[in-house]
Amino acid sequence: MIGRLNHVAIAVPDLEAAARTYRDVLGARLSEPLALPEHGVTTIFVELPNTKIELLEPLGPDSPIARFLARSPEGGVHHLCYEVADILAARDRLIATGARVLGDGTPRIGAHGKPVLFLHPKDFQGTLVELEEA
């Protein structure tokens, strides 16, 4: 069901500082910052030959990333994103196996302009999983 790893998301307290580290220290190519108010984040993608790193900064105190950073002020890995061919079929299959989809189960448009869903970390060895329709 899952396809390739689309990205690894890292929550950061300072998006510009994190971007400088990836650009200036590691020599990475970065996307422009993109504010996603419906997700409560601003994101920058670090482009790699085989996948991406998504740097996430909260857009205000009610952001899920703000809550994550309250527990881990230095930041850290927030989630893994896997591609799926059909997000609704993947959702239905996961629910049938007992996996919990966060929210109301309706896909939302993510940073790449494609439908996404998040799966409960307790069902995936403590890892928040995002599915993105390929």
matplotlib code that plots the C-alpha trace (Angstrom):
import matplotlib.pyplot as plt

x = [0.0, 2.6, 5.0, 8.2, 9.2, 8.1, 9.8, 10.9, 9.5, 11.5, 9.9, 12.2, 11.9, 13.5, 12.9, 15.4, 18.2, 17.4, 17.3, 20.7, 22.2, 20.9, 21.9, 25.2, 26.6, 25.3, 25.1, 21.5, 19.0, 15.9, 12.4, 11.0, 9.1, 5.4, 2.9, 0.1, -2.4, -4.8, -2.1, -0.7, 2.9, 5.4, 7.4, 10.6, 11.6, 15.2, 15.6, 17.7, 18.4, 16.1, 13.6, 13.0, 13.4, 10.5, 11.4, 8.3, 7.9, 4.7, 2.3, 1.1, 0.6, -2.2, -0.2, 0.5, 4.1, 4.0, 2.8, 5.5, 8.2, 6.8, 7.7, 10.9, 12.2, 15.2, 13.0, 13.2, 11.7, 8.0, 6.7, 7.4, 5.4, 4.8, 3.1, 0.0, -1.7, -5.2, -5.6, -9.2, -8.6, -5.6, -7.7, -10.4, -8.0, -6.2, -9.5, -10.6, -7.4, -8.0, -5.5, -6.6, -6.7, -6.4, -9.1, -12.3, -10.7, -11.2, -8.0, -6.7, -4.5, -0.9, 2.2, 2.6, -1.0, -2.0, -4.4, -2.9, -3.9, -2.2, -2.2, -2.0, 1.5, 0.4, -0.6, 2.9, 5.5, 5.3, 5.8, 3.3, 2.7, 1.5, 0.1, 0.2, -1.6, 1.1]
y = [0.0, 2.6, 3.8, 5.8, 7.9, 11.4, 13.4, 13.4, 16.4, 18.2, 20.7, 23.7, 26.7, 29.0, 28.3, 30.7, 29.4, 25.8, 26.8, 28.5, 25.3, 23.1, 25.6, 27.0, 24.0, 21.1, 22.8, 21.8, 23.3, 24.7, 25.7, 29.1, 29.3, 28.5, 29.5, 26.9, 28.5, 25.5, 23.3, 26.0, 25.9, 27.6, 25.0, 24.9, 21.8, 20.6, 18.9, 15.7, 13.3, 10.6, 12.4, 15.7, 17.1, 19.3, 22.0, 23.1, 26.2, 27.0, 29.7, 30.8, 29.3, 27.0, 25.1, 21.4, 22.3, 24.8, 22.0, 19.7, 22.4, 23.0, 19.4, 19.4, 23.1, 22.2, 20.7, 17.2, 14.7, 15.3, 12.8, 10.6, 11.0, 8.1, 8.3, 6.3, 5.8, 6.4, 8.2, 7.3, 3.6, 3.7, 5.4, 2.8, -0.1, 1.4, 2.0, -1.6, -2.9, -0.7, 2.1, 5.5, 8.4, 11.8, 14.4, 13.5, 11.3, 13.7, 14.4, 18.0, 19.6, 19.5, 21.5, 19.9, 20.7, 17.0, 15.3, 14.2, 12.4, 11.8, 8.5, 8.2, 7.6, 5.0, 2.7, 3.1, 2.5, 6.0, 7.7, 10.2, 9.1, 11.3, 9.8, 11.9, 10.9, 10.5]
z = [0.0, 0.9, -1.7, -1.5, 1.4, 0.4, 3.3, 6.9, 8.8, 11.4, 13.8, 14.4, 16.7, 14.1, 10.5, 9.1, 11.3, 10.4, 6.7, 7.0, 8.6, 5.7, 3.0, 4.4, 6.4, 4.4, 1.0, 0.4, -2.1, -0.4, -1.4, -0.6, 2.8, 2.4, 5.1, 5.5, 7.8, 7.6, 9.1, 11.4, 10.0, 7.7, 5.9, 3.9, 1.9, 1.7, -1.7, -1.6, -4.5, -3.1, -0.8, 1.0, 4.5, 5.6, 8.1, 10.1, 12.2, 14.0, 12.8, 16.2, 19.6, 18.6, 16.0, 16.5, 16.0, 18.8, 21.1, 19.9, 20.5, 24.0, 24.8, 22.7, 22.6, 20.4, 17.8, 16.3, 14.0, 13.8, 11.2, 8.2, 5.0, 2.7, -0.7, -1.5, -4.9, -3.6, -0.3, 0.2, -0.4, 1.9, 4.6, 4.3, 4.5, 7.5, 9.4, 8.6, 10.3, 13.4, 12.6, 13.7, 11.3, 13.0, 12.5, 10.9, 8.3, 5.5, 3.5, 3.5, 1.0, 2.1, 1.3, -2.2, -3.2, -2.8, -0.3, 3.0, 6.1, 9.4, 11.3, 15.1, 16.4, 18.9, 16.0, 14.3, 17.0, 18.3, 14.9, 13.5, 9.9, 7.1, 3.9, 0.7, -2.5, -5.2]

ax = plt.figure().add_subplot(projection="3d")
ax.plot(x, y, z, "-o")
ax.set_aspect("equal")
plt.show()
